[in-house]
Amino acid sequence: MVDTKMSKSAGEHWTCAALSLLGWGVALTRDGLERTDILAVQTTGDRRMIEVQVKAARGVGDKVSWPLGPNAQLPSISDREWFVLVMLPDNLVTSPRAFVVPRDHVAAAAWISHMNWLTDPSAEPGKRNAPVERARVLAPVWSRYENRWDLLNASARDAPVLLPPEYRDLAQEPHVGLPPQHPWHSGVPEWQ
């Protein structure tokens, strides 16, 4: 059995190393700082600051998923909140994979994925009753965010929406929708 605390630690340290190689000065936050595992500042240019929440999952392929509970589904407070979803391999031969996603995109995807699963009319009655706090999102949902470290150079609120196109339609469906207080309630943006 994989120790989830060790996976989390490995994901955080790997993300710090990746950011450092890209010219960010990084600092891991102490446990207990809600919503932020890493604070980073650009070492060149305008010295932009970002806040990064890291979620790490073990495995490879399309079946890997990340648990994205209630805190991950909260809307952003600032334009510099990001998630880095790290896919850790089970060996040292394969490199980790990273998906760089704005917080508001993570919140929307977690809600949409779970509510679509929960309300699927083809599911056997009584078999799907997990609350949205137990949401998990599969790797393919994030595929277009893979290695998009370049997105960190601008506001998270201006980042292109790279979620699957069908998620835009689901966000507007009454049985799925968006999480409470999500900024897209005032207008769902276009997907790229």
Backbone as CSV, one residue per row, in Angstrom:
resi,resn,N_x,N_y,N_z,CA_x,CA_y,CA_z,C_x,C_y,C_z
1,MET,0.845,-1.185,0.000,0.000,0.000,0.000,0.887,1.244,0.000
2,VAL,0.497,2.246,-0.801,1.250,3.484,-0.920,0.898,4.415,0.236
3,ASP,1.919,4.989,0.858,1.727,5.967,1.920,1.368,7.300,1.266
4,THR,0.145,7.789,1.480,-0.305,9.008,0.799,0.486,10.233,1.250
5,LYS,0.944,10.256,2.488,1.753,11.388,2.949,3.093,11.425,2.218
6,MET,3.638,10.263,1.934,4.898,10.218,1.190,4.667,10.662,-0.256
7,SER,3.551,10.271,-0.839,3.227,10.715,-2.199,3.048,12.224,-2.237
8,LYS,2.333,12.766,-1.262,2.134,14.213,-1.194,3.470,14.929,-1.081
9,SER,4.324,14.455,-0.205,5.647,15.061,-0.022,6.472,14.980,-1.305
10,ALA,6.453,13.824,-1.961,7.200,13.660,-3.209,6.673,14.620,-4.275
11,GLY,5.356,14.754,-4.376,4.764,15.670,-5.345,5.137,17.117,-5.084
12,GLU,5.122,17.513,-3.816,5.476,18.881,-3.464,6.944,19.173,-3.781
13,HIS,7.838,18.266,-3.402,9.256,18.487,-3.652,9.575,18.455,-5.146
14,TRP,8.942,17.558,-5.878,9.162,17.510,-7.323,8.689,18.810,-7.970
15,THR,7.535,19.325,-7.528,7.016,20.581,-8.070,7.962,21.738,-7.748
16,CYS,8.502,21.755,-6.540,9.489,22.786,-6.182,10.697,22.723,-7.113
17,ALA,11.175,21.527,-7.380,12.331,21.372,-8.272,11.993,21.870,-9.678
18,ALA,10.825,21.505,-10.193,10.415,21.935,-11.533,10.315,23.458,-11.602
19,LEU,9.686,24.071,-10.603,9.560,25.525,-10.585,10.931,26.199,-10.501
20,SER,11.819,25.653,-9.692,13.166,26.209,-9.571,13.899,26.182,-10.901
21,LEU,13.778,25.076,-11.626,14.421,24.971,-12.933,13.844,25.980,-13.929
22,LEU,12.620,26.440,-13.681,11.980,27.420,-14.558,12.192,28.860,-14.094
23,GLY,13.033,29.043,-13.081,13.369,30.390,-12.633,12.489,30.967,-11.547
24,TRP,11.798,30.122,-10.810,10.984,30.574,-9.693,11.739,30.305,-8.395
25,GLY,11.723,31.262,-7.479,12.206,31.034,-6.123,11.054,30.446,-5.341
26,VAL,11.264,29.277,-4.744,10.147,28.560,-4.119,10.356,28.363,-2.627
27,ALA,9.253,28.266,-1.922,9.270,27.944,-0.496,8.065,27.075,-0.195
28,LEU,8.325,25.930,0.423,7.232,25.090,0.916,6.634,25.765,2.138
29,THR,5.313,25.775,2.232,4.664,26.352,3.407,4.580,25.293,4.498
30,ARG,4.395,25.725,5.690,4.220,24.786,6.790,2.839,24.152,6.704
31,ASP,2.716,22.943,7.232,1.399,22.301,7.281,0.423,23.226,7.995
32,GLY,-0.775,23.226,7.515,-1.794,24.034,8.156,-2.122,25.309,7.401
33,LEU,-1.306,25.702,6.413,-1.651,26.854,5.604,-2.629,26.381,4.537
34,GLU,-3.874,26.753,4.725,-4.933,26.268,3.840,-4.740,26.784,2.421
35,ARG,-4.965,25.927,1.454,-4.987,26.250,0.033,-3.620,26.437,-0.610
36,THR,-2.535,26.426,0.141,-1.231,26.713,-0.455,-0.161,25.801,0.126
37,ASP,0.488,25.037,-0.763,1.622,24.200,-0.357,2.950,24.862,-0.683
38,ILE,2.954,25.671,-1.752,4.185,26.314,-2.221,3.897,27.775,-2.528
39,LEU,4.762,28.644,-2.050,4.774,30.043,-2.462,5.976,30.205,-3.373
40,ALA,5.801,30.924,-4.490,6.913,31.088,-5.426,6.908,32.498,-5.995
41,VAL,8.105,32.976,-6.299,8.256,34.286,-6.916,9.218,34.155,-8.091
42,GLN,8.886,34.833,-9.191,9.780,34.826,-10.339,11.074,35.535,-9.944
43,THR,12.174,35.004,-10.367,13.461,35.611,-10.019,13.902,36.632,-11.061
44,THR,13.141,36.774,-12.129,13.438,37.778,-13.155,12.156,38.528,-13.480
45,GLY,12.284,39.577,-14.245,11.099,40.311,-14.692,10.397,41.035,-13.565
46,ASP,9.070,40.926,-13.542,8.276,41.685,-12.573,8.146,41.009,-11.212
47,ARG,8.851,39.903,-11.012,8.857,39.174,-9.729,7.448,38.746,-9.315
48,ARG,6.711,38.242,-10.266,5.353,37.749,-10.034,5.350,36.679,-8.953
49,MET,4.355,36.718,-8.069,4.190,35.713,-7.016,3.016,34.806,-7.342
50,ILE,3.145,33.529,-6.963,2.049,32.577,-7.129,1.907,31.737,-5.865
51,GLU,0.711,31.183,-5.701,0.402,30.249,-4.624,0.009,28.932,-5.295
52,VAL,0.642,27.847,-4.879,0.425,26.560,-5.546,-0.059,25.518,-4.545
53,GLN,-1.145,24.862,-4.889,-1.636,23.697,-4.150,-1.227,22.476,-4.966
54,VAL,-0.537,21.537,-4.348,-0.074,20.336,-5.041,-0.948,19.158,-4.635
55,LYS,-1.386,18.409,-5.632,-2.076,17.135,-5.398,-1.277,16.076,-6.143
56,ALA,-0.894,15.038,-5.443,-0.106,13.968,-6.059,-0.892,12.668,-6.042
57,ALA,-0.781,11.924,-7.133,-1.409,10.607,-7.245,-0.390,9.662,-7.852
58,ARG,-0.434,8.406,-7.424,0.501,7.396,-7.931,-0.125,6.635,-9.077
59,GLY,0.728,6.257,-10.047,0.281,5.431,-11.158,0.561,6.094,-12.491
60,VAL,0.160,5.426,-13.544,0.312,5.949,-14.901,-0.972,5.668,-15.679
61,GLY,-1.244,6.493,-16.668,-2.367,6.226,-17.551,-3.647,6.942,-17.190
62,ASP,-4.681,6.625,-17.950,-5.962,7.312,-17.868,-6.781,6.995,-16.628
63,LYS,-6.412,5.977,-15.875,-7.194,5.598,-14.685,-6.735,6.326,-13.422
64,VAL,-5.629,7.075,-13.514,-5.155,7.841,-12.358,-6.145,8.968,-12.096
65,SER,-6.462,9.185,-10.822,-7.368,10.270,-10.460,-6.872,10.955,-9.189
66,TRP,-7.307,12.179,-9.024,-6.951,12.955,-7.841,-8.216,13.239,-7.046
67,PRO,-8.178,13.010,-5.730,-9.317,13.402,-4.897,-9.316,14.930,-4.758
68,LEU,-10.435,15.544,-5.034,-10.549,17.003,-4.977,-11.770,17.361,-4.153
69,GLY,-11.556,17.390,-2.859,-12.630,17.601,-1.900,-13.085,19.037,-1.786
70,PRO,-13.737,19.364,-0.677,-14.381,20.674,-0.526,-13.421,21.861,-0.660
71,ASN,-12.221,21.760,-0.110,-11.288,22.884,-0.218,-10.847,23.125,-1.650
72,ALA,-10.691,22.066,-2.419,-10.290,22.209,-3.824,-11.419,22.798,-4.663
73,GLN,-12.636,22.716,-4.172,-13.784,23.211,-4.923,-14.148,24.651,-4.580
74,LEU,-13.363,25.270,-3.703,-13.599,26.670,-3.372,-13.065,27.556,-4.489
75,PRO,-13.758,28.653,-4.805,-13.259,29.552,-5.840,-11.993,30.268,-5.382
76,SER,-11.269,30.815,-6.340,-10.035,31.523,-6.022,-10.331,32.800,-5.241
77,ILE,-9.362,33.196,-4.458,-9.431,34.462,-3.717,-8.608,35.521,-4.455
78,SER,-7.594,35.066,-5.180,-6.737,35.981,-5.932,-6.489,35.414,-7.329
79,ASP,-5.822,36.181,-8.148,-5.539,35.739,-9.518,-4.232,34.964,-9.624
80,ARG,-3.690,34.557,-8.492,-2.413,33.836,-8.515,-2.493,32.454,-7.858
81,GLU,-3.698,31.898,-7.768,-3.880,30.581,-7.157,-3.902,29.487,-8.226
82,TRP,-3.036,28.517,-8.050,-2.854,27.434,-9.017,-2.834,26.079,-8.325
83,PHE,-3.151,25.059,-9.092,-2.926,23.679,-8.692,-1.868,23.096,-9.619
84,VAL,-1.013,22.259,-9.068,-0.179,21.387,-9.885,-0.557,19.970,-9.473
85,LEU,-1.159,19.248,-10.411,-1.558,17.866,-10.196,-0.421,16.999,-10.714
86,VAL,0.206,16.277,-9.811,1.387,15.490,-10.161,1.006,14.015,-10.235
87,MET,1.381,13.393,-11.343,1.193,11.951,-11.522,2.551,11.297,-11.286
88,LEU,2.668,10.651,-10.133,3.921,10.005,-9.754,3.962,8.573,-10.269
89,PRO,5.012,8.203,-10.986,5.121,6.824,-11.451,5.458,5.901,-10.283
90,ASP,5.318,4.618,-10.516,5.627,3.633,-9.483,7.094,3.207,-9.505
91,ASN,7.893,3.855,-10.366,9.315,3.504,-10.450,10.125,4.762,-10.701
92,LEU,11.452,4.626,-10.670,12.322,5.774,-10.896,12.759,5.914,-12.344
93,VAL,12.294,5.045,-13.198,12.667,5.096,-14.617,11.782,6.096,-15.353
94,THR,10.515,6.144,-14.993,9.547,7.019,-15.626,9.499,8.343,-14.873
95,SER,9.448,9.445,-15.605,9.368,10.770,-14.981,7.945,11.070,-14.529
96,PRO,7.796,11.872,-13.467,6.469,12.333,-13.087,5.871,13.192,-14.202
97,ARG,4.563,13.293,-14.203,3.850,14.167,-15.132,3.166,15.251,-14.303
98,ALA,3.056,16.451,-14.871,2.454,17.570,-14.144,1.398,18.254,-14.995
99,PHE,0.312,18.620,-14.340,-0.793,19.335,-14.965,-0.957,20.640,-14.182
100,VAL,-0.748,21.769,-14.846,-0.753,23.083,-14.213,-2.097,23.738,-14.512
101,VAL,-2.915,23.912,-13.452,-4.318,24.282,-13.641,-4.703,25.416,-12.689
102,PRO,-5.368,26.469,-13.190,-5.882,27.510,-12.296,-6.903,26.931,-11.311
103,ARG,-6.918,27.477,-10.107,-7.823,26.992,-9.063,-9.277,26.971,-9.526
104,ASP,-9.748,28.019,-10.186,-11.157,28.050,-10.597,-11.481,26.937,-11.587
105,HIS,-10.523,26.539,-12.410,-10.731,25.448,-13.361,-10.818,24.111,-12.614
106,VAL,-9.990,23.961,-11.570,-10.036,22.738,-10.754,-11.383,22.640,-10.042
107,ALA,-11.819,23.747,-9.458,-13.099,23.753,-8.736,-14.241,23.346,-9.668
108,ALA,-14.251,23.921,-10.870,-15.306,23.597,-11.831,-15.235,22.133,-12.253
109,ALA,-14.039,21.659,-12.581,-13.897,20.278,-13.060,-14.271,19.264,-11.992
110,ALA,-13.891,19.511,-10.742,-14.232,18.581,-9.661,-15.749,18.474,-9.512
111,TRP,-16.407,19.611,-9.498,-17.864,19.638,-9.356,-18.543,18.972,-10.553
112,ILE,-18.141,19.374,-11.754,-18.759,18.854,-12.974,-18.565,17.339,-13.072
113,SER,-17.341,16.876,-12.833,-17.065,15.430,-12.904,-17.947,14.657,-11.942
114,HIS,-18.015,15.146,-10.701,-18.768,14.418,-9.686,-20.275,14.465,-9.956
115,MET,-20.797,15.648,-10.242,-22.242,15.770,-10.440,-22.694,15.027,-11.699
116,ASN,-21.875,15.000,-12.719,-22.211,14.234,-13.919,-22.232,12.736,-13.597
117,TRP,-21.257,12.275,-12.815,-21.209,10.872,-12.385,-22.426,10.556,-11.505
118,LEU,-22.716,11.449,-10.570,-23.797,11.229,-9.608,-25.166,11.164,-10.276
119,THR,-25.363,11.965,-11.302,-26.685,12.061,-11.935,-26.776,11.277,-13.245
120,ASP,-25.820,10.426,-13.509,-25.817,9.630,-14.742,-27.059,8.742,-14.769
121,PRO,-27.950,8.948,-15.739,-29.193,8.173,-15.779,-28.979,6.687,-16.073
122,SER,-27.821,6.321,-16.604,-27.567,4.908,-16.907,-27.040,4.132,-15.692
123,ALA,-26.736,4.835,-14.589,-26.233,4.162,-13.385,-27.366,3.422,-12.680
124,GLU,-27.014,2.293,-12.098,-27.993,1.503,-11.350,-28.479,2.307,-10.147
125,PRO,-29.805,2.414,-9.957,-30.347,3.196,-8.835,-29.763,2.744,-7.489
126,GLY,-29.421,3.731,-6.677,-28.898,3.457,-5.336,-27.416,3.156,-5.269
127,LYS,-26.737,3.079,-6.398,-25.311,2.728,-6.409,-24.405,3.949,-6.326
128,ARG,-24.920,5.109,-6.665,-24.101,6.319,-6.659,-24.685,7.316,-5.675
129,ASN,-24.047,7.409,-4.526,-24.554,8.318,-3.517,-23.452,9.058,-2.771
130,ALA,-22.216,8.993,-3.256,-21.111,9.700,-2.595,-21.327,11.207,-2.731
131,PRO,-21.080,11.954,-1.654,-21.255,13.416,-1.730,-20.150,14.057,-2.574
132,VAL,-20.383,15.278,-3.009,-19.422,15.983,-3.856,-18.084,16.197,-3.141
133,GLU,-18.081,16.141,-1.834,-16.834,16.257,-1.066,-15.871,15.111,-1.379
134,ARG,-16.376,14.040,-1.983,-15.548,12.878,-2.329,-15.196,12.850,-3.817
135,ALA,-15.303,13.988,-4.473,-15.048,14.068,-5.912,-13.636,13.612,-6.253
136,ARG,-13.518,12.919,-7.377,-12.236,12.504,-7.948,-12.283,12.848,-9.431
137,VAL,-11.161,13.296,-9.963,-11.117,13.659,-11.375,-10.006,12.864,-12.052
138,LEU,-10.366,12.211,-13.149,-9.436,11.362,-13.890,-8.452,12.182,-14.732
139,ALA,-7.291,11.601,-14.979,-6.212,12.254,-15.722,-6.630,12.826,-17.076
140,PRO,-7.447,12.134,-17.885,-7.775,12.697,-19.202,-8.433,14.085,-19.156
141,VAL,-9.123,14.393,-18.057,-9.757,15.710,-17.930,-8.700,16.813,-17.963
142,TRP,-7.515,16.513,-17.468,-6.447,17.514,-17.362,-5.471,17.496,-18.530
143,SER,-5.660,16.639,-19.501,-4.629,16.389,-20.516,-4.097,17.657,-21.194
144,ARG,-4.937,18.633,-21.444,-4.465,19.832,-22.144,-3.746,20.823,-21.223
145,TYR,-3.715,20.526,-19.939,-2.961,21.339,-18.985,-1.563,20.740,-18.710
146,GLU,-1.258,19.622,-19.337,0.018,18.965,-19.050,1.197,19.856,-19.446
147,ASN,2.095,20.023,-18.482,3.322,20.826,-18.648,3.051,22.260,-19.093
148,ARG,1.927,22.805,-18.724,1.605,24.189,-19.093,2.148,25.166,-18.042
149,TRP,3.426,25.030,-17.737,4.105,25.904,-16.787,4.043,27.356,-17.264
150,ASP,3.938,27.557,-18.570,3.871,28.907,-19.137,2.661,29.681,-18.621
151,LEU,1.606,28.981,-18.251,0.403,29.661,-17.759,0.691,30.451,-16.480
152,LEU,1.680,30.025,-15.717,1.992,30.684,-14.445,2.491,32.113,-14.627
153,ASN,2.872,32.473,-15.836,3.424,33.808,-16.090,2.364,34.891,-16.211
154,ALA,1.109,34.530,-16.114,0.015,35.504,-16.218,-1.028,35.198,-15.146
155,SER,-2.047,36.011,-15.104,-3.121,35.832,-14.137,-3.830,34.498,-14.353
156,ALA,-4.110,33.798,-13.269,-4.865,32.540,-13.364,-6.264,32.798,-13.910
157,ARG,-6.786,33.980,-13.677,-8.136,34.305,-14.155,-8.174,34.560,-15.659
158,ASP,-7.011,34.802,-16.255,-6.936,35.012,-17.702,-6.493,33.770,-18.459
159,ALA,-6.223,32.692,-17.742,-5.735,31.469,-18.389,-6.836,30.870,-19.264
160,PRO,-6.452,30.306,-20.404,-7.461,29.670,-21.260,-8.061,28.451,-20.564
161,VAL,-9.343,28.225,-20.797,-10.002,27.047,-20.237,-9.700,25.882,-21.172
162,LEU,-8.982,24.892,-20.648,-8.533,23.746,-21.436,-9.205,22.445,-20.998
163,LEU,-10.297,22.577,-20.272,-11.068,21.395,-19.865,-11.709,20.778,-21.106
164,PRO,-12.149,19.521,-21.018,-12.830,18.913,-22.172,-14.022,19.766,-22.613
165,PRO,-14.242,19.906,-23.920,-15.334,20.752,-24.412,-16.706,20.398,-23.837
166,GLU,-16.952,19.108,-23.609,-18.264,18.714,-23.082,-18.509,19.249,-21.670
167,TYR,-17.437,19.602,-20.941,-17.603,20.159,-19.604,-18.267,21.533,-19.645
168,ARG,-18.071,22.272,-20.714,-18.741,23.578,-20.840,-20.254,23.375,-20.902
169,ASP,-20.675,22.407,-21.691,-22.117,22.110,-21.790,-22.654,21.616,-20.445
170,LEU,-21.904,20.731,-19.789,-22.345,20.193,-18.500,-22.443,21.289,-17.439
171,ALA,-21.551,22.274,-17.493,-21.578,23.379,-16.531,-22.873,24.177,-16.627
172,GLN,-23.525,24.096,-17.760,-24.761,24.846,-17.971,-26.017,23.992,-17.817
173,GLU,-25.826,22.702,-17.558,-26.957,21.794,-17.348,-27.448,21.904,-15.898
174,PRO,-28.762,21.970,-15.674,-29.282,22.098,-14.307,-28.876,20.941,-13.387
175,HIS,-28.756,19.715,-13.916,-28.421,18.568,-13.064,-26.927,18.484,-12.741
176,VAL,-26.104,19.309,-13.363,-24.652,19.303,-13.108,-24.231,20.667,-12.587
177,GLY,-24.143,21.654,-13.436,-23.851,23.026,-13.032,-22.432,23.247,-12.527
178,LEU,-22.299,24.239,-11.641,-21.016,24.654,-11.075,-21.132,24.744,-9.563
179,PRO,-19.995,24.709,-8.851,-20.061,24.825,-7.392,-20.597,26.192,-6.955
180,PRO,-21.157,26.265,-5.757,-21.664,27.554,-5.253,-20.550,28.612,-5.254
181,GLN,-20.894,29.820,-5.503,-19.994,30.974,-5.523,-18.902,30.907,-6.598
182,HIS,-19.019,29.982,-7.533,-18.005,29.907,-8.588,-18.140,31.128,-9.502
183,PRO,-17.025,31.750,-9.907,-17.118,32.962,-10.717,-17.768,32.763,-12.083
184,TRP,-17.809,31.543,-12.585,-18.404,31.311,-13.897,-19.926,31.331,-13.871
185,HIS,-20.528,31.453,-12.677,-21.991,31.602,-12.613,-22.426,32.880,-13.321
186,SER,-21.562,33.888,-13.343,-21.924,35.146,-13.997,-21.693,35.093,-15.510
187,GLY,-21.166,34.007,-15.995,-20.943,33.826,-17.425,-19.879,32.768,-17.674
188,VAL,-20.289,31.658,-18.261,-19.343,30.573,-18.522,-18.431,30.992,-19.669
189,PRO,-17.104,30.973,-19.441,-16.193,31.414,-20.495,-16.146,30.427,-21.660
190,GLU,-15.569,30.883,-22.743,-15.355,30.011,-23.883,-14.214,29.049,-23.552
191,TRP,-14.301,27.849,-24.090,-13.246,26.867,-23.945,-12.328,26.980,-25.153
192,GLN,-11.061,26.683,-24.965,-10.142,26.637,-26.122,-9.929,25.224,-26.563
